[in-house]
Amino acid sequence: METVCLQSELDSVEVAEPQEIQTYHRCNILAFLKRNLFVILTVTAVASGIGLGFALRSINMSDRDVRYLMFPGELLLRLLQMLMLPLIVSSLISGTSSVDRKAYGRIGLRAICYYLLTTLIAAFTGIILAVIIQPGNWSRNTSASSGGHAEAVQTVDAILDLIRNMIPSNLVEACFRKFKTVYSRSDSTGFNITEAGENNNTVPVPGSSDGMNMLGLLVFSVAFGLILGGMGSQGKPLRDFFDCLNTAVMSLVNIFIWYSPVGILFLMAGQVVKMTDMGEIGLEVGMYTLTVIAGLLIHSFLTLPLIYFSVTRKNPFRFMSGVLQALATAFGTSSSSATLPVTLHCMEVNHSMDTRVTRFLLPTGATMNMDGAALYEAVAALFIAQLHNMNFGLGQIIVLSLIVTASSTGGAGIPQAGLVTMMIVLSSAGLPTENISLLIMVDWILDRLRTTTNVLGDCIGVGVVQHLSRRELQSSEPAGESLMEENLHL
């Protein structure tokens, strides 16, 4: 009898253990889903948007219908763009005012060196792949080439515009307009505005273009924050104001961010529906697309992880897994600037990065660090050159890489911004610009992929610069308050 009772107790224990294990696994799954809910929703929205777009292509929707379809996505972009100005100004001033100027001087120098290095590597990666694969030579298309001395002037003007935008003459105007050189020529009727590079007799004159002068606002905010940080107790009320403003804006970001999967779904669906000429893409454009994608994959999964590992000696792919939310959002919105709130959230919450580094480097990187754009423009320039049987020598390739680096650095972090700088690159390199229509057919997907690469480069840069600057950050850490947690487990 005792043996039977003992056996029954053992059976009950054996039954209870699997139930506990099931409960444990269920809790782990729920915790994983809760922790990664935003990533799951965003990736699902991207896949659903692509599927919805292909399903609606058979309906032959009009342009008006497509615009209505993309309206929820337009609201997402407007929400994120609304937060850009207060987020950038408040986060930069709040971040730079919390440490001494010497520390941020070193941080800024390291950040600029990282941006230039990765952008040059990306440009050379694209050039090497374009030279090896020869995407424009799969089907020859000869035509007269154009070149001359005037095109070289375009590069100088692009660099000068970059410097001019760093020092805006009017901060209020910088919130919605930036400086851009235009070209004019004098005739009997007066001055006529012409396209860049059309006439060797054109002269550069001051002009402007719509869009926030992000670079000028960045420079002013950093300088203002550094001065404010050196004022001691006198600047405390103003520092408290920007700290409070930044906290309020980040709270808005945390609320609005949950709408992004809905907006991304309809943005993707609308972009797929608008691809009316996808079936007419020739072999050359297909090879060009594969070349750009291969270059972006090499830069994202080889170059950037190698840089991160060589500096920090930590697992780069584990680091990358913590920024999947930002990468998915970048792919959906095709805007590194619009993705900035999500990128800040990933780096500060998922990786516990120092807020003084993230609020300084991420807004700057969203404007200056355009690795994907540099690679894309380098491949596109050589692709068009190959279409016209124009062979580039070593010297021309080096000049092209410098042109691409300068133009991509000043590019805007908004959708389709690469096509704007592409005109400058083609004109500066002496290449015909009429073939840019070939690039537009596939630019919707390449724009998303290079934006994702840009955001990944920004995140890797934060990890690299914070590791190199850990001593300065520790020495300038406010007493009694730790703003930095060393992410040793990465």
Sequence and secondary structure as in RCSB ss.txt:
>XXXX:A:sequence
METVCLQSELDSVEVAEPQEIQTYHRCNILAFLKRNLFVILTVTAVASGIGLGFALRSINMSDRDVRYLMFPGEL
LLRLLQMLMLPLIVSSLISGTSSVDRKAYGRIGLRAICYYLLTTLIAAFTGIILAVIIQPGNWSRNTSASSGGHA
EAVQTVDAILDLIRNMIPSNLVEACFRKFKTVYSRSDSTGFNITEAGENNNTVPVPGSSDGMNMLGLLVFSVAFG
LILGGMGSQGKPLRDFFDCLNTAVMSLVNIFIWYSPVGILFLMAGQVVKMTDMGEIGLEVGMYTLTVIAGLLIHS
FLTLPLIYFSVTRKNPFRFMSGVLQALATAFGTSSSSATLPVTLHCMEVNHSMDTRVTRFLLPTGATMNMDGAAL
YEAVAALFIAQLHNMNFGLGQIIVLSLIVTASSTGGAGIPQAGLVTMMIVLSSAGLPTENISLLIMVDWILDRLR
TTTNVLGDCIGVGVVQHLSRRELQSSEPAGESLMEENLHL
>XXXX:A:secstr
 HHHHHHHHHHHHHHHHHHHHHHHHHHHHHHHHHHTHHHHHHHHHHHHHHHHHHHHGGG   HHHHHHHTHHHHH
HHHHHHHHHHHHHHHHHHHHHTTS HHHHHHHHHHHHHHHHHHHHHHHHHHHHHHHHH GGGSS         HH
HHHHHHHHHHHHHHHHS S HHHHTTEEE  EEEEEETTEEEEE TTS TT EEE  EEES  HHHHHHHHHHHH
HHHHTTGGGGHHHHHHHHHHHHHHHHHHHHHGGGHHHHHHHHHHHHHHT TTGGG  HHHHHHHHHHHHHHHHII
IIIHHHHHHHHH S HHHHHHTTHHHHHHHHHH  TTTTHHHHHHIIIIIS   HHHHHHHHHHHHHH  HHHHH
HHHHHHHHHHHHTT    HHHHHHHHHHHHHHHHT  SSTTHHHHHHHHHHHHTT  STTHHHHHTTHHHHHHHH
HHHHHHHHHHHHHHHHHHTHHHHHHT  TT       TT 
